[in-house]
Amino acid sequence: MTTTLKSRLKDDLTAAIRARDELRSSTLRLTISAITKEEVAGERARELSDAEVEKIVARESKKRREAAEAFEKGGRAEQAERERAEGEVLAEYLPKPLTDDELNALVAEAVREAAAGGAEGQRAMGAVMKIVNPKIAGRAEGGRVAAAVKRQLAGG
């Protein structure tokens, strides 16, 4: 039987509570809460797929990163450190980020595919993004992907 990401999060929360790991348990509690909130949003409650749960975990991780930066700028190093630590806990549940070389290879392949479909130059941006996004799926931030696509379309 395969374990869903949501059930893995719940199992790890139980283990963290038993181990009295306050940082891990509070981080997982908030993340599971965000998942549950998403499940009951809309007209009727539904079970989220692993891909949807992964997107929520990624969103929560990004929130921690941004909060850490804000606390750092505000001179609140202790809170920034806490946010970073929470982000590290969430990173364990996300796919390994793509290296620059891996990202560039996927983008180059997508550019070739788009060119084969008749999309050329800077106008091909949308077509290339449409091809490359499903392949990257949460393993690189959108801005980083867009920058790589622009570089390759510009001939760099």
Protein Blocks (a to p, Z undefined) as FASTA:
>chain_A
ZZdfklmmmmmmmmmmmnopaklmmmmmmmmmmmmmmmmgcjbdcdddfklmmmmmmmmm
mmmmmmmmmmmmnopaklmmmmmmmmmmmmmmpccdddfklmmmmmmmmmmmmmmnopac
jklmmmmmmmmmmmnnopacfklmmmmmmmmmnoZZ
